[in-house]
Amino acid sequence: MYIEDIARVCHEANRALQQIQQDPGIAVSPPWDELDEHTSASVIDGVAGVLGGNAPEASHENWSAFKRADGWVYGPVKDADAKTHPCLVPYADLPPEQKAKDALFGAIVGALTEGA
C-alpha cells in the first residue's frame, strides 16, 4: 500500500471522528479528493512520521510544526481562510477527544503497514 493510500484512510477516519464528535470549534474536514495540496501533504507527512516511529505526542507536534510553517496560528475556531486552529497547542493541553485522533491515526498506519 502506498503512503498516499494510507494517508487517505487516516484522513477519512479522522473526518468520520470529526462528524461524530461535532466539535463546534473544528469544522468537519472535506473529503480526501477535495483537500487542498497543503492539507493532503500534511496528512502524508504525518503518515511518514508514524512510519519513522512517531508516537501520538510526536505526531501532534509534527502536525503543529507543519501547520505553523504554512502560517497557521492558534485560534479558538478552525478557520482555513484566517489559518487559525484550536489544536495548535502542546499535546498535553489537548482535550482527550483530540488526543484520540492522534492515537487513531497511529493505529491505522500500524494496521495498514503491519507485515509490510
Secondary structure per residue as TSV (DSSP state, phi and psi in degrees):
chain	resnum	aa	ss	phi	psi
A	1	M	-	360.0	135.2
A	2	Y	-	-78.2	154.4
A	3	I	H	-58.8	-35.4
A	4	E	H	-66.5	-34.3
A	5	D	H	-67.2	-41.9
A	6	I	H	-64.7	-41.3
A	7	A	H	-61.1	-40.7
A	8	R	H	-59.8	-46.3
A	9	V	H	-63.4	-44.8
A	10	C	H	-59.9	-45.6
A	11	H	H	-62.3	-45.9
A	12	E	H	-67.3	-33.8
A	13	A	H	-67.3	-42.2
A	14	N	H	-61.7	-41.2
A	15	R	H	-61.8	-42.7
A	16	A	H	-63.2	-41.3
A	17	L	H	-64.1	-39.6
A	18	Q	H	-59.4	-40.8
A	19	Q	H	-65.1	-38.0
A	20	I	H	-72.0	-44.1
A	21	Q	H	-70.9	-30.2
A	22	Q	-	47.8	50.6
A	23	D	-	-72.8	118.8
A	24	P	T	-64.0	-19.6
A	25	G	T	-88.1	-9.7
A	26	I	S	-129.8	104.3
A	27	A	-	-65.3	148.6
A	28	V	-	-65.1	131.3
A	29	S	-	-65.7	151.7
A	30	P	-	-70.1	162.4
A	31	P	-	-58.9	157.5
A	32	W	G	-49.3	-47.1
A	33	D	G	-67.8	-9.6
A	34	E	G	-108.8	4.4
A	35	L	-	-71.7	148.0
A	36	D	-	-73.9	162.7
A	37	E	H	-60.1	-39.1
A	38	H	H	-63.8	-42.8
A	39	T	H	-68.3	-44.4
A	40	S	H	-64.4	-37.4
A	41	A	H	-63.7	-35.8
A	42	S	H	-63.6	-42.4
A	43	V	H	-67.8	-44.0
A	44	I	H	-60.6	-41.2
A	45	D	H	-62.3	-38.5
A	46	G	H	-64.3	-40.8
A	47	V	H	-62.5	-45.6
A	48	A	H	-58.7	-39.0
A	49	G	H	-63.5	-44.0
A	50	V	H	-64.7	-42.1
A	51	L	H	-61.3	-28.2
A	52	G	T	-84.3	-0.4
A	53	G	T	110.7	3.5
A	54	N	-	-64.6	127.8
A	55	A	-	-83.5	173.0
A	56	P	H	-51.6	-42.3
A	57	E	H	-64.1	-45.6
A	58	A	H	-66.5	-35.2
A	59	S	H	-62.1	-42.9
A	60	H	H	-64.5	-44.1
A	61	E	H	-64.5	-37.1
A	62	N	H	-64.4	-45.2
A	63	W	H	-60.1	-44.7
A	64	S	H	-60.3	-44.5
A	65	A	H	-64.2	-39.8
A	66	F	H	-62.0	-45.6
A	67	K	H	-63.9	-47.6
A	68	R	H	-60.9	-36.7
A	69	A	H	-63.6	-22.5
A	70	D	T	-96.8	8.3
A	71	G	T	96.3	4.6
A	72	W	-	-75.1	148.8
A	73	V	E	-136.1	166.6
A	74	Y	E	-64.1	141.9
A	75	G	-	-159.1	153.2
A	76	P	S	-67.2	-15.2
A	77	V	S	-134.3	140.9
A	78	K	-	-70.6	121.2
A	79	D	B	-142.0	105.3
A	80	A	T	-63.7	-34.2
A	81	D	T	-69.3	-43.1
A	82	A	T	-85.0	-9.8
A	83	K	T	56.9	50.8
A	84	T	E	-117.8	149.0
A	85	H	E	-151.9	132.3
A	86	P	T	-72.5	-11.9
A	87	C	T	-93.1	5.4
A	88	L	-	-82.5	63.9
A	89	V	S	-135.3	164.6
A	90	P	-	-57.9	148.8
A	91	Y	G	-51.8	-41.7
A	92	A	G	-60.3	-24.5
A	93	D	G	-91.9	-2.9
A	94	L	S	-72.7	144.9
A	95	P	-	-69.9	157.0
A	96	P	H	-53.4	-37.2
A	97	E	H	-67.7	-26.7
A	98	Q	H	-79.4	-36.3
A	99	K	H	-63.1	-32.3
A	100	A	H	-61.5	-33.8
A	101	K	H	-64.3	-40.8
A	102	D	H	-67.3	-39.5
A	103	A	H	-65.9	-42.3
A	104	L	H	-61.8	-44.1
A	105	F	H	-55.7	-51.2
A	106	G	H	-62.7	-39.3
A	107	A	H	-65.4	-39.2
A	108	I	H	-66.3	-45.9
A	109	V	H	-59.3	-44.5
A	110	G	H	-61.1	-44.1
A	111	A	H	-65.5	-38.2
A	112	L	H	-82.7	-10.7
A	113	T	H	-116.1	-1.2
A	114	E	T	-59.6	125.5
A	115	G	T	79.2	2.0
A	116	A	-	-79.5	360.0
